[in-house]
Amino acid sequence: MLFAVGAGGFGGYYKHNGFSFFGNYPDAPYVRYSLASREGMHAGLLGSLNLEVGLGATQRWRVGGKVMKETGLGGVTSFTSHNLTLARRF
């Protein structure tokens, strides 16, 4: 069994182009959007928990999982990722 905890930080510059939603207007049967462009510095923290278990006497097969959480300022402010691993050692 392998258990690991990871932590780190990141920083950089980002540019994001998207749309802002204005909503429906009573006098118009369509939805209005506006271009929303953002750019600037992006920094934050991330952490992960990993667990892998070897299967069988030779432990050639491994199964495990990972949960990663990213929290930052600007750009993406919160992101969570889940992974399932199935591996075979040669």
Biopython code that builds the backbone (N, CA, C, O; Angstrom):
import numpy as np
from Bio.PDB.StructureBuilder import StructureBuilder

atoms = [
    (1, "MET", "N", (0.844, -1.166, 0.000)),
    (1, "MET", "CA", (0.000, 0.000, 0.000)),
    (1, "MET", "C", (0.895, 1.236, 0.000)),
    (1, "MET", "O", (1.886, 1.313, 0.726)),
    (2, "LEU", "N", (0.524, 2.174, -0.816)),
    (2, "LEU", "CA", (1.267, 3.425, -0.927)),
    (2, "LEU", "C", (0.296, 4.575, -0.693)),
    (2, "LEU", "O", (-0.716, 4.696, -1.384)),
    (3, "PHE", "N", (0.611, 5.421, 0.291)),
    (3, "PHE", "CA", (-0.193, 6.590, 0.590)),
    (3, "PHE", "C", (0.709, 7.808, 0.481)),
    (3, "PHE", "O", (1.805, 7.818, 1.042)),
    (4, "ALA", "N", (0.263, 8.835, -0.234)),
    (4, "ALA", "CA", (1.087, 10.028, -0.419)),
    (4, "ALA", "C", (0.222, 11.282, -0.300)),
    (4, "ALA", "O", (-0.943, 11.300, -0.698)),
    (5, "VAL", "N", (0.825, 12.318, 0.254)),
    (5, "VAL", "CA", (0.190, 13.630, 0.364)),
    (5, "VAL", "C", (1.089, 14.619, -0.363)),
    (5, "VAL", "O", (2.299, 14.643, -0.136)),
    (6, "GLY", "N", (0.517, 15.419, -1.220)),
    (6, "GLY", "CA", (1.302, 16.397, -1.971)),
    (6, "GLY", "C", (0.753, 17.801, -1.778)),
    (6, "GLY", "O", (-0.450, 17.993, -1.600)),
    (7, "ALA", "N", (1.648, 18.775, -1.816)),
    (7, "ALA", "CA", (1.244, 20.179, -1.696)),
    (7, "ALA", "C", (2.187, 21.024, -2.536)),
    (7, "ALA", "O", (3.356, 20.676, -2.704)),
    (8, "GLY", "N", (1.691, 22.116, -3.055)),
    (8, "GLY", "CA", (2.528, 22.983, -3.870)),
    (8, "GLY", "C", (1.834, 24.281, -4.189)),
    (8, "GLY", "O", (0.724, 24.546, -3.726)),
    (9, "GLY", "N", (2.496, 25.078, -4.977)),
    (9, "GLY", "CA", (1.959, 26.353, -5.394)),
    (9, "GLY", "C", (2.244, 26.586, -6.864)),
    (9, "GLY", "O", (3.064, 25.889, -7.463)),
    (10, "PHE", "N", (1.579, 27.550, -7.436)),
    (10, "PHE", "CA", (1.779, 27.869, -8.839)),
    (10, "PHE", "C", (1.574, 29.359, -9.050)),
    (10, "PHE", "O", (0.937, 30.026, -8.234)),
    (11, "GLY", "N", (2.105, 29.870, -10.126)),
    (11, "GLY", "CA", (1.944, 31.265, -10.470)),
    (11, "GLY", "C", (2.166, 31.456, -11.955)),
    (11, "GLY", "O", (2.894, 30.683, -12.578)),
    (12, "GLY", "N", (1.557, 32.461, -12.520)),
    (12, "GLY", "CA", (1.727, 32.726, -13.937)),
    (12, "GLY", "C", (0.817, 33.829, -14.412)),
    (12, "GLY", "O", (0.181, 34.516, -13.613)),
    (13, "TYR", "N", (0.760, 33.995, -15.715)),
    (13, "TYR", "CA", (-0.041, 35.015, -16.371)),
    (13, "TYR", "C", (-1.108, 34.316, -17.201)),
    (13, "TYR", "O", (-0.817, 33.308, -17.844)),
    (14, "TYR", "N", (-2.325, 34.823, -17.203)),
    (14, "TYR", "CA", (-3.386, 34.184, -17.977)),
    (14, "TYR", "C", (-4.141, 35.219, -18.802)),
    (14, "TYR", "O", (-4.135, 36.412, -18.500)),
    (15, "LYS", "N", (-4.785, 34.728, -19.844)),
    (15, "LYS", "CA", (-5.704, 35.533, -20.643)),
    (15, "LYS", "C", (-6.896, 34.649, -20.964)),
    (15, "LYS", "O", (-6.734, 33.547, -21.488)),
    (16, "HIS", "N", (-8.074, 35.120, -20.658)),
    (16, "HIS", "CA", (-9.297, 34.347, -20.840)),
    (16, "HIS", "C", (-10.302, 35.170, -21.635)),
    (16, "HIS", "O", (-10.624, 36.298, -21.259)),
    (17, "ASN", "N", (-10.793, 34.611, -22.725)),
    (17, "ASN", "CA", (-11.845, 35.247, -23.518)),
    (17, "ASN", "C", (-13.108, 34.422, -23.378)),
    (17, "ASN", "O", (-13.087, 33.209, -23.586)),
    (18, "GLY", "N", (-14.184, 35.056, -23.034)),
    (18, "GLY", "CA", (-15.455, 34.370, -22.876)),
    (18, "GLY", "C", (-16.607, 35.333, -23.107)),
    (18, "GLY", "O", (-16.434, 36.391, -23.713)),
    (19, "PHE", "N", (-17.785, 34.958, -22.619)),
    (19, "PHE", "CA", (-18.971, 35.773, -22.794)),
    (19, "PHE", "C", (-19.669, 35.966, -21.451)),
    (19, "PHE", "O", (-19.709, 35.057, -20.622)),
    (20, "SER", "N", (-20.212, 37.153, -21.252)),
    (20, "SER", "CA", (-21.062, 37.440, -20.106)),
    (20, "SER", "C", (-22.513, 37.343, -20.554)),
    (20, "SER", "O", (-22.868, 37.805, -21.639)),
    (21, "PHE", "N", (-23.329, 36.754, -19.735)),
    (21, "PHE", "CA", (-24.742, 36.551, -20.039)),
    (21, "PHE", "C", (-25.545, 37.723, -19.493)),
    (21, "PHE", "O", (-25.456, 38.031, -18.305)),
    (22, "PHE", "N", (-26.316, 38.369, -20.332)),
    (22, "PHE", "CA", (-27.158, 39.491, -19.904)),
    (22, "PHE", "C", (-28.575, 39.056, -19.575)),
    (22, "PHE", "O", (-29.235, 39.688, -18.750)),
    (23, "GLY", "N", (-29.048, 38.010, -20.191)),
    (23, "GLY", "CA", (-30.401, 37.530, -19.919)),
    (23, "GLY", "C", (-31.395, 37.914, -20.996)),
    (23, "GLY", "O", (-31.073, 38.646, -21.932)),
    (24, "ASN", "N", (-32.604, 37.410, -20.848)),
    (24, "ASN", "CA", (-33.692, 37.712, -21.789)),
    (24, "ASN", "C", (-34.305, 39.072, -21.464)),
    (24, "ASN", "O", (-34.462, 39.440, -20.299)),
    (25, "TYR", "N", (-34.642, 39.800, -22.508)),
    (25, "TYR", "CA", (-35.336, 41.056, -22.339)),
    (25, "TYR", "C", (-36.790, 40.854, -22.730)),
    (25, "TYR", "O", (-37.066, 40.115, -23.674)),
    (26, "PRO", "N", (-37.731, 41.489, -22.034)),
    (26, "PRO", "CA", (-39.156, 41.263, -22.342)),
    (26, "PRO", "C", (-39.546, 41.681, -23.753)),
    (26, "PRO", "O", (-40.450, 41.089, -24.343)),
    (27, "ASP", "N", (-38.884, 42.682, -24.298)),
    (27, "ASP", "CA", (-39.255, 43.164, -25.629)),
    (27, "ASP", "C", (-38.520, 42.443, -26.754)),
    (27, "ASP", "O", (-38.769, 42.733, -27.924)),
    (28, "ALA", "N", (-37.628, 41.519, -26.438)),
    (28, "ALA", "CA", (-36.866, 40.821, -27.476)),
    (28, "ALA", "C", (-36.857, 39.316, -27.187)),
    (28, "ALA", "O", (-36.645, 38.904, -26.047)),
    (29, "PRO", "N", (-37.085, 38.503, -28.209)),
    (29, "PRO", "CA", (-37.129, 37.052, -28.010)),
    (29, "PRO", "C", (-35.752, 36.382, -28.082)),
    (29, "PRO", "O", (-35.674, 35.211, -28.451)),
    (30, "TYR", "N", (-34.703, 37.062, -27.754)),
    (30, "TYR", "CA", (-33.368, 36.489, -27.833)),
    (30, "TYR", "C", (-32.582, 36.818, -26.562)),
    (30, "TYR", "O", (-32.987, 37.651, -25.751)),
    (31, "VAL", "N", (-31.476, 36.155, -26.424)),
    (31, "VAL", "CA", (-30.604, 36.324, -25.265)),
    (31, "VAL", "C", (-29.431, 37.192, -25.674)),
    (31, "VAL", "O", (-28.895, 37.021, -26.769)),
    (32, "ARG", "N", (-29.023, 38.109, -24.833)),
    (32, "ARG", "CA", (-27.902, 38.993, -25.151)),
    (32, "ARG", "C", (-26.650, 38.553, -24.409)),
    (32, "ARG", "O", (-26.687, 38.222, -23.224)),
    (33, "TYR", "N", (-25.552, 38.557, -25.134)),
    (33, "TYR", "CA", (-24.244, 38.224, -24.571)),
    (33, "TYR", "C", (-23.285, 39.383, -24.841)),
    (33, "TYR", "O", (-23.485, 40.158, -25.776)),
    (34, "SER", "N", (-22.263, 39.492, -24.031)),
    (34, "SER", "CA", (-21.238, 40.502, -24.218)),
    (34, "SER", "C", (-19.880, 39.827, -24.073)),
    (34, "SER", "O", (-19.718, 38.925, -23.251)),
    (35, "LEU", "N", (-18.906, 40.259, -24.864)),
    (35, "LEU", "CA", (-17.565, 39.704, -24.777)),
    (35, "LEU", "C", (-16.937, 40.077, -23.437)),
    (35, "LEU", "O", (-16.920, 41.246, -23.052)),
    (36, "ALA", "N", (-16.425, 39.076, -22.738)),
    (36, "ALA", "CA", (-15.757, 39.307, -21.452)),
    (36, "ALA", "C", (-14.329, 38.803, -21.587)),
    (36, "ALA", "O", (-14.100, 37.597, -21.675)),
    (37, "SER", "N", (-13.389, 39.697, -21.602)),
    (37, "SER", "CA", (-11.981, 39.350, -21.730)),
    (37, "SER", "C", (-11.271, 39.730, -20.443)),
    (37, "SER", "O", (-11.352, 40.875, -19.998)),
    (38, "ARG", "N", (-10.579, 38.774, -19.847)),
    (38, "ARG", "CA", (-9.847, 39.019, -18.609)),
    (38, "ARG", "C", (-8.407, 38.572, -18.790)),
    (38, "ARG", "O", (-8.136, 37.593, -19.486)),
    (39, "GLU", "N", (-7.498, 39.281, -18.170)),
    (39, "GLU", "CA", (-6.104, 38.871, -18.171)),
    (39, "GLU", "C", (-5.422, 39.426, -16.934)),
    (39, "GLU", "O", (-5.854, 40.428, -16.364)),
    (40, "GLY", "N", (-4.350, 38.761, -16.527)),
    (40, "GLY", "CA", (-3.612, 39.209, -15.347)),
    (40, "GLY", "C", (-2.815, 38.083, -14.728)),
    (40, "GLY", "O", (-2.663, 37.012, -15.317)),
    (41, "MET", "N", (-2.316, 38.333, -13.552)),
    (41, "MET", "CA", (-1.530, 37.334, -12.832)),
    (41, "MET", "C", (-2.466, 36.315, -12.183)),
    (41, "MET", "O", (-3.582, 36.643, -11.781)),
    (42, "HIS", "N", (-1.993, 35.091, -12.090)),
    (42, "HIS", "CA", (-2.748, 33.999, -11.480)),
    (42, "HIS", "C", (-1.804, 33.235, -10.568)),
    (42, "HIS", "O", (-0.730, 32.815, -10.998)),
    (43, "ALA", "N", (-2.192, 33.054, -9.326)),
    (43, "ALA", "CA", (-1.372, 32.320, -8.362)),
    (43, "ALA", "C", (-2.292, 31.544, -7.439)),
    (43, "ALA", "O", (-3.460, 31.897, -7.277)),
    (44, "GLY", "N", (-1.773, 30.496, -6.838)),
    (44, "GLY", "CA", (-2.601, 29.724, -5.923)),
    (44, "GLY", "C", (-1.872, 28.551, -5.323)),
    (44, "GLY", "O", (-0.656, 28.406, -5.453)),
    (45, "LEU", "N", (-2.648, 27.718, -4.661)),
    (45, "LEU", "CA", (-2.139, 26.536, -3.974)),
    (45, "LEU", "C", (-2.836, 25.302, -4.504)),
    (45, "LEU", "O", (-3.961, 25.382, -4.997)),
    (46, "LEU", "N", (-2.176, 24.162, -4.404)),
    (46, "LEU", "CA", (-2.806, 22.894, -4.740)),
    (46, "LEU", "C", (-2.335, 21.817, -3.781)),
    (46, "LEU", "O", (-1.238, 21.887, -3.227)),
    (47, "GLY", "N", (-3.176, 20.834, -3.599)),
    (47, "GLY", "CA", (-2.855, 19.716, -2.718)),
    (47, "GLY", "C", (-3.470, 18.448, -3.267)),
    (47, "GLY", "O", (-4.462, 18.496, -3.994)),
    (48, "SER", "N", (-2.883, 17.311, -2.922)),
    (48, "SER", "CA", (-3.408, 16.039, -3.414)),
    (48, "SER", "C", (-3.233, 14.947, -2.377)),
    (48, "SER", "O", (-2.317, 14.981, -1.556)),
    (49, "LEU", "N", (-4.139, 13.974, -2.434)),
    (49, "LEU", "CA", (-4.069, 12.753, -1.644)),
    (49, "LEU", "C", (-4.062, 11.588, -2.614)),
    (49, "LEU", "O", (-4.913, 11.515, -3.501)),
    (50, "ASN", "N", (-3.106, 10.667, -2.457)),
    (50, "ASN", "CA", (-2.965, 9.520, -3.350)),
    (50, "ASN", "C", (-2.963, 8.238, -2.529)),
    (50, "ASN", "O", (-2.374, 8.187, -1.449)),
    (51, "LEU", "N", (-3.616, 7.213, -3.036)),
    (51, "LEU", "CA", (-3.611, 5.902, -2.393)),
    (51, "LEU", "C", (-3.546, 4.844, -3.483)),
    (51, "LEU", "O", (-4.391, 4.822, -4.378)),
    (52, "GLU", "N", (-2.539, 3.958, -3.414)),
    (52, "GLU", "CA", (-2.399, 2.844, -4.347)),
    (52, "GLU", "C", (-2.185, 1.565, -3.555)),
    (52, "GLU", "O", (-1.518, 1.561, -2.520)),
    (53, "VAL", "N", (-2.763, 0.480, -4.061)),
    (53, "VAL", "CA", (-2.656, -0.820, -3.418)),
    (53, "VAL", "C", (-2.160, -1.821, -4.448)),
    (53, "VAL", "O", (-2.681, -1.874, -5.562)),
    (54, "GLY", "N", (-1.149, -2.622, -4.082)),
    (54, "GLY", "CA", (-0.660, -3.692, -4.943)),
    (54, "GLY", "C", (-1.530, -4.920, -4.801)),
    (54, "GLY", "O", (-1.904, -5.296, -3.691)),
    (55, "LEU", "N", (-1.858, -5.552, -5.929)),
    (55, "LEU", "CA", (-2.716, -6.740, -5.920)),
    (55, "LEU", "C", (-1.886, -7.988, -6.196)),
    (55, "LEU", "O", (-0.974, -7.957, -7.022)),
    (56, "GLY", "N", (-2.192, -9.068, -5.520)),
    (56, "GLY", "CA", (-1.508, -10.338, -5.732)),
    (56, "GLY", "C", (-0.209, -10.440, -4.948)),
    (56, "GLY", "O", (0.246, -9.475, -4.334)),
    (57, "ALA", "N", (0.379, -11.638, -4.985)),
    (57, "ALA", "CA", (1.619, -11.885, -4.239)),
    (57, "ALA", "C", (2.795, -11.118, -4.835)),
    (57, "ALA", "O", (3.650, -10.633, -4.094)),
    (58, "THR", "N", (2.849, -11.000, -6.162)),
    (58, "THR", "CA", (3.955, -10.281, -6.811)),
    (58, "THR", "C", (3.680, -8.789, -6.948)),
    (58, "THR", "O", (4.574, -8.027, -7.316)),
    (59, "GLN", "N", (2.483, -8.377, -6.663)),
    (59, "GLN", "CA", (2.047, -6.979, -6.749)),
    (59, "GLN", "C", (2.340, -6.342, -8.108)),
    (59, "GLN", "O", (2.731, -5.178, -8.195)),
    (60, "ARG", "N", (2.141, -7.137, -9.171)),
    (60, "ARG", "CA", (2.318, -6.594, -10.522)),
    (60, "ARG", "C", (1.182, -5.652, -10.894)),
    (60, "ARG", "O", (1.386, -4.710, -11.659)),
    (61, "TRP", "N", (0.009, -5.893, -10.371)),
    (61, "TRP", "CA", (-1.140, -5.024, -10.633)),
    (61, "TRP", "C", (-1.312, -4.061, -9.461)),
    (61, "TRP", "O", (-1.158, -4.436, -8.299)),
    (62, "ARG", "N", (-1.630, -2.830, -9.791)),
    (62, "ARG", "CA", (-1.874, -1.823, -8.766)),
    (62, "ARG", "C", (-3.166, -1.096, -9.102)),
    (62, "ARG", "O", (-3.448, -0.809, -10.266)),
    (63, "VAL", "N", (-3.934, -0.806, -8.085)),
    (63, "VAL", "CA", (-5.152, -0.027, -8.240)),
    (63, "VAL", "C", (-5.106, 1.098, -7.200)),
    (63, "VAL", "O", (-4.641, 0.910, -6.076)),
    (64, "GLY", "N", (-5.595, 2.257, -7.604)),
    (64, "GLY", "CA", (-5.528, 3.379, -6.679)),
    (64, "GLY", "C", (-6.390, 4.543, -7.110)),
    (64, "GLY", "O", (-7.070, 4.507, -8.136)),
    (65, "GLY", "N", (-6.338, 5.566, -6.296)),
    (65, "GLY", "CA", (-7.108, 6.765, -6.570)),
    (65, "GLY", "C", (-6.359, 8.000, -6.118)),
    (65, "GLY", "O", (-5.438, 7.930, -5.305)),
    (66, "LYS", "N", (-6.775, 9.134, -6.662)),
    (66, "LYS", "CA", (-6.140, 10.404, -6.342)),
    (66, "LYS", "C", (-7.211, 11.490, -6.332)),
    (66, "LYS", "O", (-8.092, 11.522, -7.191)),
    (67, "VAL", "N", (-7.118, 12.373, -5.352)),
    (67, "VAL", "CA", (-7.981, 13.551, -5.271)),
    (67, "VAL", "C", (-7.074, 14.763, -5.213)),
    (67, "VAL", "O", (-6.175, 14.838, -4.376)),
    (68, "MET", "N", (-7.314, 15.724, -6.116)),
    (68, "MET", "CA", (-6.483, 16.930, -6.172)),
    (68, "MET", "C", (-7.386, 18.158, -6.085)),
    (68, "MET", "O", (-8.420, 18.220, -6.749)),
    (69, "LYS", "N", (-6.995, 19.129, -5.269)),
    (69, "LYS", "CA", (-7.750, 20.371, -5.094)),
    (69, "LYS", "C", (-6.844, 21.544, -5.420)),
    (69, "LYS", "O", (-5.729, 21.636, -4.909)),
    (70, "GLU", "N", (-7.325, 22.446, -6.276)),
    (70, "GLU", "CA", (-6.587, 23.654, -6.651)),
    (70, "GLU", "C", (-7.421, 24.865, -6.257)),
    (70, "GLU", "O", (-8.611, 24.937, -6.561)),
    (71, "THR", "N", (-6.793, 25.804, -5.587)),
    (71, "THR", "CA", (-7.443, 27.052, -5.207)),
    (71, "THR", "C", (-6.531, 28.197, -5.594)),
    (71, "THR", "O", (-5.350, 28.199, -5.246)),
    (72, "GLY", "N", (-7.071, 29.174, -6.312)),
    (72, "GLY", "CA", (-6.223, 30.258, -6.779)),
    (72, "GLY", "C", (-6.904, 31.605, -6.738)),
    (72, "GLY", "O", (-8.094, 31.716, -6.440)),
    (73, "LEU", "N", (-6.130, 32.621, -7.042)),
    (73, "LEU", "CA", (-6.610, 33.998, -7.121)),
    (73, "LEU", "C", (-6.645, 34.409, -8.588)),
    (73, "LEU", "O", (-5.632, 34.295, -9.278)),
    (74, "GLY", "N", (-7.772, 34.879, -9.074)),
    (74, "GLY", "CA", (-7.897, 35.246, -10.476)),
    (74, "GLY", "C", (-8.017, 34.012, -11.353)),
    (74, "GLY", "O", (-7.588, 32.930, -10.951)),
    (75, "GLY", "N", (-8.583, 34.146, -12.528)),
    (75, "GLY", "CA", (-8.735, 33.001, -13.427)),
    (75, "GLY", "C", (-9.604, 31.935, -12.787)),
    (75, "GLY", "O", (-10.700, 32.230, -12.311)),
    (76, "VAL", "N", (-9.132, 30.711, -12.771)),
    (76, "VAL", "CA", (-9.839, 29.603, -12.124)),
    (76, "VAL", "C", (-9.651, 29.738, -10.622)),
    (76, "VAL", "O", (-8.516, 29.733, -10.145)),
    (77, "THR", "N", (-10.727, 29.858, -9.872)),
    (77, "THR", "CA", (-10.599, 30.083, -8.436)),
    (77, "THR", "C", (-10.704, 28.800, -7.628)),
    (77, "THR", "O", (-10.180, 28.741, -6.515)),
    (78, "SER", "N", (-11.357, 27.777, -8.145)),
    (78, "SER", "CA", (-11.478, 26.526, -7.408)),
    (78, "SER", "C", (-11.694, 25.387, -8.403)),
    (78, "SER", "O", (-12.531, 25.482, -9.300)),
    (79, "PHE", "N", (-10.931, 24.315, -8.233)),
    (79, "PHE", "CA", (-11.013, 23.182, -9.145)),
    (79, "PHE", "C", (-10.690, 21.908, -8.372)),
    (79, "PHE", "O", (-9.707, 21.869, -7.632)),
    (80, "THR", "N", (-11.496, 20.874, -8.530)),
    (80, "THR", "CA", (-11.262, 19.582, -7.882)),
    (80, "THR", "C", (-11.212, 18.509, -8.953)),
    (80, "THR", "O", (-12.021, 18.509, -9.880)),
    (81, "SER", "N", (-10.263, 17.596, -8.826)),
    (81, "SER", "CA", (-10.073, 16.522, -9.794)),
    (81, "SER", "C", (-10.011, 15.187, -9.059)),
    (81, "SER", "O", (-9.442, 15.095, -7.971)),
    (82, "HIS", "N", (-10.604, 14.147, -9.665)),
    (82, "HIS", "CA", (-10.570, 12.789, -9.117)),
    (82, "HIS", "C", (-10.049, 11.851, -10.201)),
    (82, "HIS", "O", (-10.482, 11.929, -11.350)),
    (83, "ASN", "N", (-9.117, 10.958, -9.839)),
    (83, "ASN", "CA", (-8.554, 10.012, -10.803)),
    (83, "ASN", "C", (-8.591, 8.613, -10.225)),
    (83, "ASN", "O", (-8.390, 8.416, -9.027)),
    (84, "LEU", "N", (-8.849, 7.648, -11.083)),
    (84, "LEU", "CA", (-8.776, 6.233, -10.729)),
    (84, "LEU", "C", (-7.667, 5.619, -11.560)),
    (84, "LEU", "O", (-7.618, 5.824, -12.773)),
    (85, "THR", "N", (-6.772, 4.864, -10.924)),
    (85, "THR", "CA", (-5.625, 4.287, -11.596)),
    (85, "THR", "C", (-5.680, 2.769, -11.553)),
    (85, "THR", "O", (-5.953, 2.173, -10.511)),
    (86, "LEU", "N", (-5.418, 2.152, -12.697)),
    (86, "LEU", "CA", (-5.230, 0.706, -12.792)),
    (86, "LEU", "C", (-3.969, 0.509, -13.616)),
    (86, "LEU", "O", (-3.918, 0.894, -14.784)),
    (87, "ALA", "N", (-2.954, -0.090, -13.012)),
    (87, "ALA", "CA", (-1.649, -0.191, -13.676)),
    (87, "ALA", "C", (-1.082, -1.594, -13.528)),
    (87, "ALA", "O", (-1.409, -2.310, -12.582)),
    (88, "ARG", "N", (-0.224, -1.983, -14.480)),
    (88, "ARG", "CA", (0.480, -3.267, -14.434)),
    (88, "ARG", "C", (1.959, -3.006, -14.623)),
    (88, "ARG", "O", (2.365, -2.321, -15.563)),
    (89, "ARG", "N", (2.760, -3.553, -13.731)),
    (89, "ARG", "CA", (4.207, -3.418, -13.811)),
    (89, "ARG", "C", (4.769, -4.544, -14.680)),
    (89, "ARG", "O", (4.356, -5.696, -14.539)),
    (90, "PHE", "N", (5.700, -4.226, -15.569)),
    (90, "PHE", "CA", (6.302, -5.234, -16.452)),
    (90, "PHE", "C", (7.572, -5.777, -15.876)),
    (90, "PHE", "O", (8.210, -6.634, -16.488)),
]
sb = StructureBuilder()
sb.init_structure("model")
sb.init_model(0)
sb.init_chain("A")
sb.init_seg("    ")
for serial, (resi, resn, name, xyz) in enumerate(atoms, 1):
    if name == "N":
        sb.init_residue(resn, " ", resi, " ")
    sb.init_atom(name, np.array(xyz, "f"), 0.0, 1.0, " ", f" {name:<3s}", serial, name[0])
structure = sb.get_structure()
